[in-house]
C-alpha cells in the first residue's frame, strides 16, 4: 500500500494544477459508489487506486492553486481594509508605523488625508513651520501603491510554497530573491504570505541591502473602526478652500497673459509662464523686485500635471489658456525671500529660462497650503 508521504505527494502535485471545481455527481461517485470508482481506476493496482482516489477527492474539494495575479484581483475587489506599513531601519532595530484605511466610500491615507462623504481633507500639522489644512472636493479612494503585483520585481519569478504552517495557520508563501543597483549592486528580498482560501494577502515583506532596511505590510480586510475617520483640525491651522481658489485662479489667469505665481506654505512656488515651444527649459532663477536673493529652481518637467510627451515640459490648461508649469522650492517659511512672497498680493520681476527672459508684471500671487494640490484638480482633462 502507498505510504502517507506518497499520498501527500500526489495531493500536492494535483493541487498545483489549475483544476475547475468537480461536478457533485463525480464526488459522490468517488466517495460512495464502488462500481463507478472502479471504472475510473480500473488500470491501477488496488492500493494505488485507493490512494489516488483519496488524494483526488481531497484535491478537488480544495480551491485551485492560487497565483499572484488572482491575489491582486481579489485585493482590488476589497472595499474594507486596514493596511499597516512598518518601516524597518538599521537592520530592524528602528521601526515606524503608519496605516491606511477604507470603509466603502470613506478612506484615510498614510499622509493624513481623509476622504469623507462630501469632501477631502488634508492636514499638515508640523508647527511652528507647517500648519495648514486643505479642503477639497470629494475624491475617490486613492490607488494603493503597495500592491503585490506592482512591487514584485519585473522579470523575476518567485518560488512558491503551498500549505505552509505560518503563525498557526495554513498559507501559501511566495518568495523572491533579486538585486538592484544603487551606486552598487544591492539585495532585494520579498516574501508574500497569502490566504489560499480567500485569495488575499496576509503580509508582505520587502527587505533591501542585506536586510538593513525595508518594509512590512500587514493586511486586514475587516471593516476598520469608525474612530479612524474622525477628523480633528488644529485650531491655529490656516484653512484653504481649494475649489474657491481654483475658481479664482481660473479667472485671474484668463485676464493675465503673462504669468501667475502660486506660493505654498510648505516652501515651494509654482510659476505659470507662457509656452515658447516644445524645447525643454530649465528654471534658472526667478528674480523678484524687492527680494534680496533670487529663488533658484529645477526642471520644468519636475512636476507631472497632466499627461505629457517625454522630453517636453509640463503644461496645463487654465481659463482657456495653456501655461508652462515651473516649480521651484525655497526654504521653509521664515526665510526673507520666501516670506516676502507669502506677504504679497502681486509681484513683478524677471523669469530666466535658458537664454530667454520673461518679464512678470504685477502677476497675482495666490497663496495655498500645498502649491501642487491646487493644480492637481486640472489634471483630469487639462481644464477646470
PyMOL commands that set and color helices and strands:
alter all, ss='L'
color gray80, all
select helices_A, chain A and resi 4-15+24-32+34-41+46-60+68-76+90-92+148-151+226-229+242-255+300-302+336-342+371-376
alter helices_A, ss='H'
color red, helices_A
select strands_A, chain A and resi 80-89+94-103+106-108+113-115+119-126+130-137+159-166+169-181+185-195+200-208+213-220+238-241+259-264+268-274+283-288+295-296+315-318+321-329+346-353+356-368
alter strands_A, ss='S'
color yellow, strands_A
deselect
rebuild
show_as cartoon
